[in-house]
């Protein structure tokens, strides 16, 4: 029998590494899409900030417990 053992942690489930990394990578991907689209100058203008925020979030989240 292989049961999944839940580790005792003070971090809530939503603040674990994997879900937060997925959100950070999605933010980076959104920024890249915003950078490459030819329709809106406003989206293009905010793309660098979006990519930067996603990258910083990924660096911070990579230090969260598993």
C-alpha positions as CSV (number, residue, x, y, z in Angstrom):
1,X,0.0,0.0,0.0
2,X,1.4,3.3,-0.9
3,X,-0.3,6.1,1.0
4,X,0.6,9.7,0.4
5,X,2.1,11.1,3.6
6,X,1.2,14.7,4.2
7,X,4.1,16.7,5.6
8,X,3.5,19.0,8.5
9,X,4.1,22.5,7.3
10,X,3.1,26.0,8.3
11,X,2.6,26.9,4.6
12,X,-1.0,26.6,3.2
13,X,-1.4,24.4,0.2
14,X,-1.9,27.3,-2.2
15,X,1.5,28.7,-1.1
16,X,3.4,25.6,-1.9
17,X,6.1,25.7,-4.6
18,X,4.3,23.9,-7.5
19,X,1.1,25.9,-7.8
20,X,2.9,29.2,-7.3
21,X,5.5,28.3,-9.9
22,X,2.7,27.5,-12.4
23,X,1.2,31.0,-11.8
24,X,4.6,32.7,-12.2
25,X,5.3,30.8,-15.4
26,X,1.9,31.8,-16.7
27,X,2.6,35.4,-15.9
28,X,5.9,35.2,-17.9
29,X,4.1,33.5,-20.8
30,X,1.4,36.2,-20.7
31,X,4.1,38.9,-20.9
32,X,5.7,37.3,-23.9
33,X,2.4,37.1,-25.7
34,X,1.8,40.7,-24.9
35,X,5.2,41.6,-26.3
36,X,4.6,39.8,-29.6
37,X,1.0,40.9,-30.4
38,X,0.7,43.6,-33.0
39,X,-2.8,45.0,-32.0
40,X,-2.5,47.0,-28.9
41,X,0.3,49.5,-28.0
42,X,-0.9,49.5,-24.3
43,X,-0.4,45.7,-24.0
44,X,3.0,46.0,-25.6
45,X,4.0,48.9,-23.3
46,X,3.2,46.8,-20.2
47,X,4.7,43.5,-21.4
48,X,8.2,44.2,-20.0
49,X,6.8,44.9,-16.5
50,X,4.7,41.7,-16.7
51,X,7.7,39.6,-17.7
52,X,9.8,41.2,-15.0
53,X,7.1,40.6,-12.3
54,X,6.7,36.9,-13.4
55,X,10.5,36.4,-13.3
56,X,10.8,38.0,-9.8
57,X,7.8,35.9,-8.6
58,X,9.5,32.7,-10.0
59,X,12.8,33.5,-8.2
60,X,10.9,34.1,-4.9
61,X,8.7,31.1,-5.2
62,X,11.6,28.8,-6.0
63,X,12.6,29.2,-2.3
64,X,9.2,28.0,-1.0
65,X,8.9,24.5,0.5
66,X,7.7,21.6,-1.6
